[in-house]
Amino acid sequence: MARLGQLKFAMGSSIFIVAFVFAAFLAAIMFIIQLDLIYAIILTVLFILFQYLIGPAIVKASTHLQYLKPGENPWLESTVKGLADKSGIPMPKLATVPDNTPNAFVFGRTSSSATLAVHEGLLRNLNEDEVKGVIGHEVGHIKHKDYIVMTVLSALPLLAYLVARGTWQAAWFARGSSRNRDEGSMRAALVAIGVLSYVVYIISLLFVMRLSRLREHYADAYSAYVTGSPRSLESALAKITYGLSLSSKPPSGARAFYIGDPAQAKQEIAEIMDKKDEYDLNHDGVLDERELELAMEKEAKSTWVKMNSLFSTHPPTFKRILLLHEIEGEMESGKYTNDRVYARI
């Protein structure tokens, strides 16, 4: 498929750059504290392996998901099976999450052991075509192995952040006990490591977030291809964003794995509602689908949104809808072919 190689290149280059920055970071720390670099590398590898191994267990425990038994939800089973077969991937395990917000995600260690989980709120508030569009998106993540790459890659910024927090706290406690030159030098070294760790955290996080946003666009485009209905996912994304904005629950730490980020949805809708009178074109007191779409389009172009999106796990909703609009237009024109799945990204 056209441009799928670009996603693989983006994944590979992001991993290389983040790993290179992190390797330089470890070398600098080991130089400051005068220890052998091999120990830091071993600890880093163990940390990544630990996160990779326990990640699925943490997701299961934190979401309270319930695995579906065969025949428990025939429509969902047959829909996922059909899209998985068309995609040439193993049938994922299916689970539901007892949550009223409309959302879905995939996780796992390998493609053959992946779990596709949908919130009860998604099944309740979206129609079957919209749910199918969401499932197509999640199948795209399995096809692209996004969740595996993101689990491994996100471990490096997390480790840099933990080092920064630890060294800052150690430097703070050392401040009150510095009575000689050696203790003062140790505190200075801790401060230097803390500053360096935080800089590396920011740089590596920017690369990880950029890859996260890109993979959402690829999964959206894949859903349009595998379902043949971009409009279904367009409608689903609008409902998901609005539905998530109404949730009173704090965002999950694993929100990068969801089709919609609750924190981002709240921000997007809050900014629009602050200017409701401006966007309510017919002045009926309600933003209809077209007015909401125009509002998201305008907000997505603001400088603040562009700057803030650098640290977002998902692209602005309107940009995702715009991509699907373009694919929909191409499908309607008859020019869309299977080798143009990712041509609009």
C-alpha positions in Angstrom: 0.0 0.0 0.0 1.3 3.4 -0.9 3.1 5.3 1.8 2.9 2.6 4.4 6.7 2.5 4.1 6.6 6.1 5.3 4.9 5.1 8.5 7.5 2.4 9.0 10.3 4.9 8.3 8.7 7.4 10.7 8.6 4.7 13.4 12.1 3.6 12.7 13.6 7.1 12.6 11.7 8.1 15.8 13.0 5.1 17.6 16.6 5.8 16.3 16.5 9.5 17.3 15.0 8.9 20.7 17.4 6.0 21.4 20.4 8.2 20.2 19.4 11.1 22.4 18.9 8.7 25.3 22.2 7.0 24.7 24.0 10.4 24.8 22.0 11.3 27.9 23.2 8.1 29.7 26.8 8.7 28.6 26.7 12.2 30.0 25.2 11.0 33.3 27.9 8.3 33.6 30.6 10.8 32.9 29.2 13.2 35.6 29.1 10.5 38.3 32.1 8.6 36.9 30.6 5.2 36.5 30.7 2.6 33.7 28.1 3.2 30.9 27.3 -0.5 30.6 25.4 -0.4 33.9 23.2 2.4 32.8 22.5 0.5 29.5 21.6 -2.7 31.3 19.2 -0.8 33.7 17.6 0.9 30.7 17.0 -2.3 28.8 15.6 -3.9 31.9 13.3 -1.0 32.5 11.9 -1.1 28.9 11.5 -4.9 29.1 9.7 -4.5 32.4 7.3 -2.0 31.0 6.7 -4.1 27.9 5.9 -7.2 30.0 3.7 -5.6 32.7 2.0 -3.0 30.3 -0.9 -5.3 29.4 -1.6 -6.3 33.0 -1.6 -2.6 34.0 -4.1 -1.8 31.2 -6.4 -4.7 32.3 -6.3 -3.7 35.9 -6.8 0.0 35.4 -9.7 -0.2 32.9 -11.5 -3.1 34.6 -12.2 -4.6 31.2 -14.2 -7.8 30.8 -13.4 -10.3 28.1 -16.3 -11.4 25.9 -17.2 -15.1 25.7 -17.9 -16.6 22.2 -21.4 -15.7 21.2 -21.8 -13.0 23.9 -22.0 -10.2 21.3 -22.5 -11.8 17.9 -22.6 -8.5 15.9 -19.3 -7.2 17.4 -17.6 -10.6 17.0 -18.6 -10.9 13.3 -17.7 -7.3 12.6 -14.2 -7.6 14.1 -13.7 -11.0 12.4 -14.7 -9.6 9.0 -12.3 -6.6 9.3 -9.5 -8.7 10.7 -9.8 -11.3 7.9 -9.8 -8.5 5.3 -6.7 -7.0 7.0 -4.9 -10.4 7.1 -4.3 -10.2 10.9 -5.2 -12.7 13.6 -8.6 -12.2 15.3 -7.9 -10.1 18.4 -9.4 -10.9 21.8 -12.6 -8.9 22.4 -13.4 -7.0 25.6 -15.8 -4.4 26.9 -15.1 -1.7 29.5 -17.8 -0.7 32.0 -17.4 3.0 31.2 -20.1 5.3 29.8 -17.7 7.4 27.8 -17.4 6.6 24.0 -13.9 5.2 23.5 -11.9 2.1 22.3 -8.3 0.9 22.3 -6.0 -2.0 21.6 -3.1 -3.3 23.6 -0.9 -6.4 23.8 2.6 -7.7 23.4 2.2 -9.2 19.9 -0.3 -9.1 17.1 -1.5 -12.6 17.9 -2.2 -11.7 21.5 -3.7 -8.3 20.9 -6.9 -7.3 22.7 -9.5 -4.9 21.2 -11.6 -3.3 23.9 -14.6 -1.0 23.5 -16.3 1.1 26.1 -19.9 0.3 26.8 -20.6 4.0 26.1 -19.3 3.6 22.6 -21.7 0.7 21.8 -24.6 2.6 23.5 -24.1 6.1 21.9 -22.9 5.3 18.4 -24.8 3.5 15.6 -23.4 0.3 14.1 -21.8 2.0 11.1 -20.0 4.4 13.4 -18.8 1.6 15.7 -17.6 -0.3 12.7 -15.6 2.8 11.7 -14.0 2.8 15.1 -13.2 -0.9 14.9 -11.6 -0.3 11.6 -9.4 2.3 13.2 -8.3 -0.1 16.0 -7.7 -2.9 13.5 -5.4 -0.4 11.7 -3.4 0.0 14.9 -3.0 -3.8 15.1 -2.1 -4.0 11.4 0.6 -1.3 11.9 1.8 -2.7 15.3 1.4 0.8 16.8 0.7 -0.3 20.3 3.9 -2.4 20.5 6.1 0.4 19.2 4.5 3.1 21.4 4.8 0.9 24.6 8.5 0.4 24.0 9.3 4.0 22.8 7.3 5.8 25.6 9.4 4.0 28.2 12.4 6.3 27.4 10.8 9.7 28.2 9.2 8.1 31.3 12.6 6.9 32.5 14.2 10.4 31.9 11.3 12.0 33.8 11.8 9.6 36.7 15.6 10.3 36.8 14.8 14.1 36.7 12.4 13.8 39.6 14.7 11.6 41.6 17.8 13.7 41.2 15.9 17.0 41.9 14.6 15.5 45.2 18.0 14.2 46.1 19.6 17.6 45.4 16.9 19.3 47.5 17.6 17.0 50.5 21.4 17.4 50.0 21.1 21.1 50.2 20.4 21.1 53.9 23.2 18.7 54.7 26.1 20.1 52.6 28.9 20.8 55.1 32.0 20.2 53.0 33.2 20.6 49.4 32.6 17.0 48.5 28.9 17.2 49.5 28.6 20.5 47.6 30.1 18.9 44.5 27.7 16.0 44.8 24.7 18.4 45.0 26.0 20.2 41.9 26.2 17.0 40.0 22.7 16.0 41.0 21.4 19.4 39.8 23.2 19.0 36.5 21.8 15.5 36.0 18.3 16.8 36.9 18.4 19.6 34.4 19.9 17.3 31.7 17.2 14.6 32.4 14.4 17.1 32.1 15.7 18.4 28.8 16.0 14.9 27.5 12.5 14.2 28.7 11.1 17.1 26.7 13.0 16.3 23.5 12.2 12.6 23.6 8.6 13.3 24.5 8.2 15.6 21.5 9.3 12.8 19.1 7.1 10.2 20.8 4.1 12.6 20.6 4.8 13.3 17.0 4.8 9.6 16.1 1.6 9.1 18.2 -0.2 11.8 16.2 1.0 10.4 12.9 -0.1 6.8 13.7 -3.6 8.2 14.4 -3.9 9.6 10.9 -2.7 6.3 9.4 -5.2 4.3 11.5 -8.0 6.7 10.4 -7.0 6.3 6.7 -6.9 2.5 7.2 -10.4 2.5 8.7 -11.7 4.4 5.6 -10.1 1.7 3.4 -11.1 -1.4 5.3 -14.7 -0.3 5.9 -15.2 1.6 2.7 -17.0 4.3 4.6 -14.9 7.3 5.7 -18.2 9.1 6.7 -18.8 6.5 9.5 -15.6 7.4 11.2 -16.0 11.1 10.6 -19.4 11.0 12.5 -17.9 8.7 15.2 -15.0 11.1 15.9 -17.3 14.0 16.3 -19.5 12.0 18.8 -16.5 10.6 20.6 -14.9 14.1 21.1 -18.1 15.6 22.4 -18.9 12.6 24.6 -15.5 12.5 26.1 -15.7 16.2 26.9 -18.7 15.6 29.2 -16.8 13.0 31.3 -16.1 14.0 34.9 -13.5 11.3 35.3 -9.8 12.2 35.2 -7.9 11.1 32.0 -6.2 7.8 32.1 -2.4 7.6 32.0 -2.6 5.3 29.0 -4.8 7.8 26.9 -2.4 7.6 24.0 -3.8 4.1 23.2 -7.4 5.3 22.9 -9.1 6.5 19.7 -9.9 9.7 21.5 -8.0 11.6 24.3 -10.4 12.7 27.0 -8.1 15.6 28.1 -7.8 16.9 24.5 -11.5 16.5 23.9 -12.3 18.6 27.0 -10.0 21.3 25.8 -11.3 21.3 22.2 -15.0 21.5 23.2 -14.3 24.0 26.0 -12.6 26.4 23.6 -15.5 26.1 21.2 -18.2 26.6 23.9 -16.4 29.7 25.2 -17.2 31.2 21.7 -20.5 29.5 21.3 -22.3 32.8 20.2 -19.7 33.3 17.5 -20.1 29.7 16.1 -23.9 29.5 16.5 -24.6 30.8 12.9 -28.4 30.4 13.0 -28.6 31.7 16.6 -30.8 28.9 17.8 -28.7 28.3 21.0 -27.5 24.9 19.8 -24.4 24.0 17.7 -25.4 21.6 15.1 -23.1 19.1 13.3 -22.1 21.6 10.6 -21.6 24.5 13.0 -19.5 22.3 15.3 -17.4 21.2 12.4 -16.7 24.8 11.3 -15.9 25.7 14.8 -13.3 22.8 15.1 -11.9 23.9 11.8 -11.3 27.4 12.9 -10.0 26.4 16.4 -7.5 24.0 14.8 -5.9 26.9 12.9 -5.2 28.9 16.0 -1.5 29.4 17.0 -2.3 28.2 20.6 -3.8 25.0 19.4 -0.8 24.4 17.0 1.7 25.0 19.8 -0.3 22.9 22.3 -0.7 20.0 19.8 3.1 19.4 19.9 2.5 17.7 23.3 -0.7 16.0 22.2 -1.1 12.3 21.6 -3.8 12.8 19.0 -4.2 15.3 16.1 -7.0 17.9 16.5 -10.4 16.3 15.7 -11.0 18.5 12.7 -7.8 17.6 11.1 -8.7 13.9 11.4 -12.2 14.6 9.9 -10.6 16.7 7.1 -8.4 13.8 6.1 -11.4 11.5 6.0 -13.4 14.1 4.0 -10.6 14.1 1.4 -10.6 10.3 1.2 -14.4 10.3 1.0 -14.2 12.8 -2.0 -11.7 10.6 -3.7 -13.8 7.5 -3.2 -16.9 9.3 -4.6 -14.9 10.5 -7.7 -14.0 6.9 -8.5 -10.3 7.6 -8.5 -9.6 5.9 -5.1 -7.7 2.6 -5.4 -6.2 0.2 -2.8 -2.7 1.6 -3.5 -3.9 5.1 -2.3 -4.9 4.2 1.2 -2.4 6.6 2.8 -1.9 9.0 -0.1 -3.7 11.8 1.6 -1.7 11.8 4.8 
